[in-house]
Amino acid sequence: MSSKPSVARIYSGFARGTDCVISELEVSVTPGIPTFSVIGLCDSSIRESHGRIMSALRSSGFNMPKGHVTISISPAYMKKSGSGFDLAMAIGILFASGQIPYSPGRRTYAEGELSLDGSVKGTPGAALRLNKAGSEGFDFVLIPEEERNSARCTGFEGRCVKDLGEACLVFRPNGYLPEKFSIGEEPAISDGKLDISMLKGQEKTKRAIVLSAAGFHNMLLLGSPGSGKTMAAKILSGILPPLDKSETGEVYALYEALEGPAAKISSDRPVRCISPDVTPGKLLGNAMSMTPGEMALANHGVLFADEIMEFPAQVLDLMRKPLEEREVRLFRNGITYVYPADLIFVGAGNPCKCGMFYEPGSRCKCSAGTRKRYLTRLSGPFLERVDIFSEMRSIGKDDMALMYADSASAESPAVRDKVARCWEMQNRRYGGKVFNSSVNAANLADAMELSKDILSYCSDLASKGLFSARGYQKTLRLARTIADYEGRSDVTKADVSEAAVFRAHEL
């Protein structure tokens, strides 16, 4: 039976890095001079909610109760921010003042920012919050209509409301009719992306980007200006299969935390581009504001670094650990926050200062010392994180004429299907969404089904100084991808030899 409580309890949540913390709001209304107090280590955006809540209550036909209104938001030791607590605080005040029915035995979750007219607006980080709230077993769950996409991406069950008045109707008998949200088939990969058939006269690079996509391998392209390095990176994004439903939700949650309800759901894999002026905070993220960086935003997609030779060495070295662990770690107040960064890194640059080293006819004007100093901008440890190296030269006039010919047939759809089948083989082999480039097993040879002959052959190549111990492992991973892409269960010596060619470089 409903009763007027001395303290009403309601729940809401706030994002904390890539996680969400569920907060309990305790609301009390006691006699005395009208005051409004919010406690619990809250910032100004929460403390300033008084004006929004008071106006929204009056606009919705309710009254701000007379007396002391005290709201405690726990956990009290965690700093909280954002206007997403407005709706929960308003409903809690109505519970505590007896203006709407309250059943202490039934738990209510609510979030959203209130406008002065009582309408409810969405706030950034909704997908992260709803993903946690959906697993808590609340009896009533109320979210803004603007957060419908976030609810779809998390498989959420609850009620979308447009204003405070509609939210309060839920607490009438049989007034709560929850909706089960789910994500459907989102728009497919855009047809506007460059087709792989446009990469003329660059057969090694064409093969390189296909293998990069097939095993999620990092890649470095070196070539003269105008040879098509940037085009190759764009083509790579077009041969990647679309995001599945769970990946779509993960990507949307991260972008929604930055852009708010304006973020759009798409099955396109993210493609992020960084330039030499990128800052460490922009690359990895800002620990103070807990804003994800470009590496986290490229999760499940491609991170393209153009003019990589111009990047500061310290910035490139910051990428080494995230590329190896496929996650970014931010530290704040003794707490570690982890953002996933499972991506394909593609770097593009010139092979020398003038860029003409690979061009025929001795067009390069750089001395051996100048070129050596130029190439040492990429450290050995950084290069060890790259799986595939490919050189590119200027396109001949005949290939250039064919590049944009209308008669050119589209090849990317067939390649994308073949890459998708390759991914399925890897998923079955490793028992989950794991690629050859990132599988982590105690016995890698058994996990990748490599014979002793293949291990011995690769060891012989390594003993000749072709690559290091880490390079040995990466050669095996790439050889496994070559076999998978060709639809073979067994890795051959030819696969290892081809992988060694892509691993060889003079940097």
Helices and strands as residue ranges (DSSP letters): E 7-16, E 19-30, E 35-39, H 44-47, H 49-59, E 68-74, H 86-96, E 108-110, E 113-114, E 120-121, H 126-133, E 140-144, G 145-147, H 148-154, E 157-161, H 164-169, E 179-180, G 196-198, H 203-215, E 219-223, H 229-238, H 245-259, G 260-262, E 271-274, H 280-284, E 285-286, E 291-292, H 294-297, E 302-305, G 308-310, H 313-318, H 320-325, E 327-332, E 335-340, E 344-349, H 368-375, H 380-383, E 388-392, H 397-403, H 412-430, H 444-447, H 452-463, H 469-485, H 493-503
